[in-house]
Amino acid sequence: MNAHTRRLLMAGPAGAIALAIDDPADAPRGVAVVCHPHPLHGGTMDNKVAQTLARAFVQLGYRSVRFNFRGVGGSEGAWDEGRGEIDDALAVIAQQRDPALPLALAGFSFGAYVASQAAARLADGQPVERLVLVGPATQNFQVAPVAPGTLVIHGESDEVVPLAATLKWARPQSMPVVVVPGVGHFFHGQLALLKSIVTDAWHR
């Protein structure tokens, strides 16, 4: 993401997991783990939306941790249809979270599904402070119900996950969805707006 991004490997459930860590200028006020989009459709931790989420968290004073799911880039293993990928996220959270600091979890598309499921598993122990889901893959994956205060952002013209699918998922939970007019799945030309939606919501 920038010259100060630290890239390293950690042990994961299917072998090594590649990480990219960005630190704020001052002591971090929290740790944010960001999950990338679908590995079989080119998704990596260097996806532009994933990087935008990381930048937003760094601006908010969080240490941002991105990682590649199994079988992507420097991460070992193979695609596990979303099951093992949740285990990957939980392994990264377990190693990178600081018990003294709040934990935020974010994901884009397939990564939003993984983030929702990871947050659900953590709810009874060390819960996530806040969750950010961008273009969640509500049509093809079982995105978990989420806690009040979750920030859900979806493009009005999303060509990969129809907005209607996410509204159908959100409706039983009375979960507000921030709809960005005229924007597609990958937020082309609107990444700065996406970043500002996240940072502005945090301050509220």
BABAVEX-386101 format. One record per residue: residue number from 1; residue in three letters; z negated, y negated, x negated of N, C-alpha, C in turn. Coordinates in pm, whole numbers, plus 50000, padded with zeros to 5 digits. Example, Ala and Ser with C-alpha at 12.3 -4.5 7.8 and 13.67 -1.06 7.14 Angstrom:
! residues 2
kolro:lopa:n_z:n_y:n_x:ca_z:ca_y:ca_x:c_z:c_y:c_x
1:ALA:49220:50569:48681:49220:50450:48770:49220:50330:48680
2:SER:49292:50225:48715:49286:50106:48633:49213:49997:48710
//
This chain:
! residues 204
kolro:lopa:n_z:n_y:n_x:ca_z:ca_y:ca_x:c_z:c_y:c_x
1:MET:50000:50120:49916:50000:50000:50000:50000:49875:49913
2:ASN:49923:49876:49805:49926:49767:49708:49886:49823:49572
3:ALA:49884:49737:49473:49857:49782:49336:49717:49839:49320
4:HIS:49629:49807:49414:49490:49851:49402:49461:49978:49482
5:THR:49563:50032:49550:49544:50156:49625:49510:50269:49529
6:ARG:49402:50338:49559:49363:50454:49477:49417:50580:49542
7:ARG:49489:50660:49465:49545:50784:49517:49479:50901:49444
8:LEU:49426:50995:49520:49356:51107:49461:49369:51230:49550
9:LEU:49320:51341:49500:49322:51467:49574:49179:51511:49603
10:MET:49159:51574:49717:49031:51635:49749:49056:51776:49801
11:ALA:48955:51859:49797:48968:51995:49849:48963:51990:50002
12:GLY:49056:52063:50064:49060:52071:50209:49063:52214:50256
13:PRO:49063:52237:50386:49058:52373:50439:49183:52456:50410
14:ALA:49296:52391:50378:49419:52465:50348:49466:52437:50205
15:GLY:49377:52383:50122:49414:52346:49986:49391:52198:49964
16:ALA:49452:52144:49860:49432:52003:49827:49485:51911:49937
17:ILE:49413:51801:49959:49457:51696:50050:49476:51569:49970
18:ALA:49593:51505:49985:49623:51380:49915:49566:51262:49994
19:LEU:49496:51174:49922:49434:51056:49984:49489:50927:49925
20:ALA:49485:50822:50005:49513:50686:49957:49400:50597:50009
21:ILE:49327:50534:49918:49208:50457:49956:49227:50312:49917
22:ASP:49198:50222:50012:49205:50077:49986:49070:50016:50018
23:ASP:49019:49938:49924:48887:49877:49939:48898:49728:49970
24:PRO:48806:49676:50051:48802:49531:50075:48753:49458:49950
25:ALA:48764:49327:49953:48726:49247:49836:48576:49255:49810
26:ASP:48498:49263:49917:48353:49269:49903:48303:49409:49938
27:ALA:48173:49429:49932:48116:49559:49968:48159:49595:50110
28:PRO:48205:49718:50133:48257:49754:50266:48151:49750:50374
29:ARG:48192:49706:50492:48102:49705:50608:48116:49834:50688
30:GLY:48211:49919:50651:48232:50044:50720:48344:50122:50650
31:VAL:48371:50241:50700:48479:50325:50648:48572:50357:50765
32:ALA:48702:50342:50743:48801:50372:50846:48896:50480:50795
33:VAL:48912:50587:50871:49004:50695:50837:49124:50684:50930
34:VAL:49244:50683:50871:49369:50661:50946:49454:50787:50941
35:CYS:49499:50835:51059:49579:50957:51070:49725:50923:51098
36:HIS:49816:50986:51024:49959:50951:51031:50033:51028:51140
37:PRO:50158:50987:51170:50236:51052:51276:50285:51192:51237
38:HIS:50362:51251:51327:50400:51393:51322:50463:51435:51189
39:PRO:50402:51534:51120:50454:51578:50990:50596:51634:50996
40:LEU:50636:51694:51107:50770:51754:51115:50878:51653:51150
41:HIS:50837:51529:51175:50933:51422:51206:50923:51308:51105
42:GLY:50886:51343:50982:50884:51244:50875:50755:51167:50860
43:GLY:50653:51204:50936:50527:51129:50928:50451:51156:50800
44:THR:50407:51049:50734:50323:51058:50614:50220:50945:50620
45:MET:50126:50949:50526:50024:50844:50521:50084:50709:50481
46:ASP:50209:50709:50432:50275:50583:50397:50364:50529:50508
47:ASN:50357:50590:50626:50424:50536:50744:50382:50390:50764
48:LYS:50474:50307:50810:50447:50162:50819:50336:50129:50918
49:VAL:50329:50204:51029:50222:50176:51125:50088:50218:51068
50:ALA:50084:50334:51000:49960:50378:50936:49915:50277:50831
51:GLN:50010:50225:50754:49975:50124:50654:49926:49995:50720
52:THR:49987:49960:50833:49944:49840:50905:49800:49855:50955
53:LEU:49768:49971:51007:49630:49997:51049:49534:49987:50930
54:ALA:49576:50044:50817:49492:50035:50696:49469:49890:50656
55:ARG:49574:49810:50660:49560:49667:50623:49466:49595:50719
56:ALA:49477:49628:50846:49389:49564:50945:49243:49596:50913
57:PHE:49215:49720:50882:49076:49758:50853:49026:49693:50724
58:VAL:49110:49687:50623:49069:49621:50499:49038:49474:50526
59:GLN:49121:49409:50607:49096:49270:50643:48963:49256:50717
60:LEU:48927:49358:50796:48801:49355:50870:48681:49392:50784
61:GLY:48707:49428:50658:48598:49457:50566:48566:49604:50550
62:TYR:48654:49690:50601:48634:49835:50590:48704:49892:50467
63:ARG:48649:49998:50412:48724:50080:50318:48819:50165:50402
64:SER:48948:50159:50371:49048:50234:50448:49086:50361:50373
65:VAL:49085:50473:50445:49121:50602:50386:49237:50661:50467
66:ARG:49353:50672:50404:49467:50744:50463:49480:50878:50392
67:PHE:49543:50974:50457:49561:51105:50394:49684:51173:50452
68:ASN:49740:51265:50376:49851:51345:50425:49800:51475:50485
69:PHE:49847:51507:50604:49813:51636:50663:49869:51749:50577
70:ARG:49818:51869:50596:49862:51988:50522:50015:52001:50524
71:GLY:50069:52030:50405:50212:52049:50394:50293:51922:50379
72:VAL:50227:51807:50373:50297:51679:50360:50266:51618:50223
73:GLY:50370:51576:50152:50350:51512:50023:50269:51600:49929
74:GLY:50163:51545:49873:50080:51620:49779:49975:51708:49843
75:SER:49975:51718:49977:49876:51803:50045:49930:51945:50058
76:GLU:49847:52040:50024:49888:52181:50027:49874:52239:50168
77:GLY:49933:52358:50187:49926:52424:50317:50055:52404:50395
78:ALA:50051:52440:50524:50169:52432:50609:50128:52385:50748
79:TRP:50225:52329:50819:50206:52279:50955:50135:52384:51041
80:ASP:50034:52340:51117:49955:52432:51197:49951:52391:51344
81:GLU:50057:52326:51390:50074:52293:51532:49961:52206:51588
82:GLY:49896:52131:51500:49792:52038:51545:49651:52089:51534
83:ARG:49636:52221:51516:49499:52276:51506:49440:52248:51368
84:GLY:49504:52297:51263:49454:52276:51128:49454:52131:51087
85:GLU:49544:52052:51148:49549:51910:51114:49421:51839:51157
86:ILE:49361:51883:51268:49230:51828:51308:49125:51866:51204
87:ASP:49132:51990:51154:49040:52033:51049:49057:51949:50922
88:ASP:49183:51914:50890:49208:51828:50775:49138:51693:50792
89:ALA:49154:51634:50910:49092:51504:50937:48940:51513:50926
90:LEU:48881:51618:50981:48735:51634:50976:48687:51653:50833
91:ALA:48768:51722:50751:48730:51740:50610:48731:51607:50536
92:VAL:48834:51525:50562:48842:51393:50498:48725:51306:50543
93:ILE:48696:51308:50674:48583:51229:50725:48453:51273:50660
94:ALA:48432:51403:50651:48307:51454:50594:48289:51410:50450
95:GLN:48400:51407:50374:48388:51369:50233:48380:51218:50213
96:GLN:48451:51143:50295:48468:51001:50269:48372:50910:50345
97:ARG:48313:50959:50454:48225:50870:50530:48097:50844:50452
98:ASP:48040:50729:50474:47911:50691:50415:47810:50689:50528
99:PRO:47707:50776:50524:47611:50782:50635:47544:50648:50664
100:ALA:47545:50558:50565:47480:50428:50585:47574:50326:50650
101:LEU:47701:50362:50668:47800:50267:50719:47866:50320:50846
102:PRO:47910:50230:50935:47984:50274:51054:48115:50342:51014
103:LEU:48159:50435:51098:48287:50503:51078:48382:50466:51190
104:ALA:48500:50419:51152:48608:50395:51248:48716:50500:51224
105:LEU:48787:50535:51329:48891:50636:51320:49013:50582:51393
106:ALA:49130:50596:51330:49252:50544:51390:49365:50643:51371
107:GLY:49463:50636:51460:49579:50723:51445:49699:50666:51518
108:PHE:49816:50704:51469:49943:50663:51530:50018:50786:51577
109:SER:50057:50789:51705:50139:50894:51762:50067:51030:51754
110:PHE:50122:51127:51684:50051:51254:51663:49915:51229:51598
111:GLY:49908:51134:51508:49781:51101:51443:49677:51051:51541
112:ALA:49720:50988:51651:49625:50944:51753:49566:51064:51826
113:TYR:49650:51166:51850:49599:51291:51908:49492:51351:51817
114:VAL:49522:51360:51686:49427:51417:51591:49298:51333:51588
115:ALA:49313:51201:51584:49195:51114:51580:49108:51133:51704
116:SER:49171:51146:51821:49095:51163:51945:49017:51294:51943
117:GLN:49081:51400:51896:49015:51530:51893:48903:51534:51788
118:ALA:48928:51470:51673:48824:51463:51570:48703:51385:51621
119:ALA:48728:51273:51690:48618:51193:51744:48538:51273:51846
120:ALA:48608:51352:51928:48539:51434:52029:48447:51536:51962
121:ARG:48491:51593:51852:48408:51693:51782:48287:51629:51714
122:LEU:48300:51503:51677:48192:51433:51608:48093:51368:51704
123:ALA:48125:51366:51832:48048:51286:51928:47902:51326:51936
124:ASP:47872:51454:51919:47734:51500:51934:47651:51491:51806
125:GLY:47717:51465:51694:47644:51460:51568:47640:51320:51511
126:GLN:47744:51288:51432:47756:51154:51375:47876:51087:51440
127:PRO:47856:51023:51555:47970:50973:51632:48047:50862:51561
128:VAL:48172:50850:51600:48259:50743:51550:48217:50613:51616
129:GLU:48209:50507:51537:48173:50375:51592:48281:50326:51687
130:ARG:48407:50342:51646:48517:50291:51728:48645:50364:51692
131:LEU:48732:50375:51791:48855:50451:51778:48973:50360:51812
132:VAL:49082:50371:51735:49204:50296:51762:49319:50395:51773
133:LEU:49386:50397:51888:49498:50487:51912:49623:50403:51937
134:VAL:49725:50421:51854:49851:50346:51868:49960:50444:51908
135:GLY:50028:50416:52019:50135:50504:52066:50093:50648:52073
136:PRO:49975:50679:52133:49924:50816:52129:50022:50915:52190
137:ALA:50026:51034:52131:50122:51137:52172:50074:51209:52298
138:THR:50059:51134:52405:50001:51185:52529:50096:51277:52605
139:GLN:50222:51277:52570:50318:51361:52643:50323:51504:52590
140:ASN:50309:51521:52459:50329:51653:52397:50201:51716:52342
141:PHE:50092:51642:52336:49967:51695:52282:49851:51659:52375
142:GLN:49745:51735:52365:49628:51713:52450:49537:51609:52386
143:VAL:49570:51485:52406:49486:51376:52355:49353:51383:52429
144:ALA:49244:51384:52354:49111:51401:52414:49069:51275:52490
145:PRO:48986:51290:52592:48922:51172:52652:48844:51097:52545
146:VAL:48837:50967:52558:48776:50885:52453:48663:50799:52508
147:ALA:48583:50748:52417:48466:50668:52455:48509:50529:52501
148:PRO:48428:50467:52589:48453:50327:52623:48457:50242:52496
149:GLY:48540:50141:52497:48554:50056:52380:48666:50099:52287
150:THR:48725:50217:52314:48841:50260:52235:48956:50163:52257
151:LEU:49026:50130:52149:49142:50041:52156:49268:50126:52162
152:VAL:49337:50122:52275:49461:50196:52294:49576:50096:52304
153:ILE:49676:50112:52217:49789:50019:52211:49918:50098:52229
154:HIS:50006:50051:52318:50130:50123:52344:50244:50024:52367
155:GLY:50361:50055:52312:50478:49971:52333:50537:49994:52472
156:GLU:50575:49887:52537:50633:49897:52671:50760:49981:52671
157:SER:50839:49969:52564:50969:50038:52557:50966:50158:52464
158:ASP:50850:50222:52452:50835:50337:52363:50936:50445:52403
159:GLU:51024:50481:52308:51129:50578:52333:51089:50720:52296
160:VAL:50971:50736:52235:50922:50868:52193:50815:50919:52290
161:VAL:50718:50834:52319:50613:50868:52416:50621:50764:52529
162:PRO:50668:50802:52646:50679:50704:52754:50544:50639:52785
163:LEU:50547:50510:52809:50426:50439:52847:50359:50506:52967
164:ALA:50439:50557:53059:50384:50621:53180:50293:50738:53144
165:ALA:50327:50811:53037:50245:50926:52997:50106:50882:52951
166:THR:50103:50772:52878:49973:50722:52830:49893:50659:52943
167:LEU:49960:50593:53037:49887:50539:53153:49831:50653:53238
168:LYS:49905:50761:53251:49856:50877:53327:49732:50937:53260
169:TRP:49734:50941:53125:49616:50991:53050:49499:50895:53064
170:ALA:49526:50765:53062:49420:50664:53063:49356:50646:53201
171:ARG:49434:50668:53306:49389:50635:53442:49259:50704:53482
172:PRO:49243:50834:53463:49118:50898:53506:48995:50848:53429
173:GLN:49018:50789:53311:48908:50740:53230:48879:50592:53254
174:SER:48963:50528:53338:48956:50382:53354:48965:50314:53218
175:MET:49053:50367:53134:49068:50318:52997:49176:50211:52990
176:PRO:49143:50087:52955:49246:49985:52940:49345:50021:52830
177:VAL:49470:49982:52850:49575:50003:52751:49639:49868:52721
178:VAL:49644:49832:52593:49713:49710:52554:49862:49742:52545
179:VAL:49941:49683:52633:50086:49708:52637:50157:49592:52569
180:VAL:50238:49625:52467:50312:49522:52394:50452:49516:52451
181:PRO:50490:49406:52518:50617:49398:52588:50738:49416:52496
182:GLY:50832:49496:52541:50960:49510:52473:50955:49585:52342
183:VAL:50843:49645:52307:50828:49708:52176:50844:49859:52188
184:GLY:50914:49920:52090:50933:50063:52087:50821:50134:52013
185:HIS:50841:50264:51992:50736:50348:51937:50690:50304:51799
186:PHE:50785:50261:51716:50752:50233:51575:50719:50086:51548
187:PHE:50711:50005:51654:50670:49865:51641:50758:49788:51541
188:HIS:50889:49821:51538:50980:49752:51447:50976:49602:51472
189:GLY:50957:49527:51365:50955:49381:51374:50827:49325:51435
190:GLN:50733:49412:51472:50610:49365:51537:50484:49417:51470
191:LEU:50495:49455:51343:50378:49509:51274:50269:49403:51255
192:ALA:50310:49279:51231:50211:49172:51217:50135:49152:51348
193:LEU:50207:49162:51460:50142:49152:51590:50045:49267:51611
194:LEU:50088:49389:51576:50000:49505:51589:49872:49485:51509
195:LYS:49886:49438:51388:49768:49414:51303:49675:49312:51367
196:SER:49731:49206:51423:49647:49102:51483:49579:49152:51609
197:ILE:49644:49241:51685:49580:49299:51804:49454:49375:51763
198:VAL:49465:49453:51654:49350:49529:51608:49238:49437:51559
199:THR:49272:49342:51473:49166:49256:51418:49103:49167:51524
200:ASP:49184:49117:51617:49128:49032:51723:49036:49112:51815
201:ALA:49077:49236:51847:48994:49319:51934:48860:49350:51869
202:TRP:48860:49367:51737:48736:49399:51667:48635:49287:51679
203:HIS:48683:49164:51669:48593:49050:51675:48534:49032:51815
204:ARG:48604:49086:51917:48549:49075:52053:48444:49183:52079
//
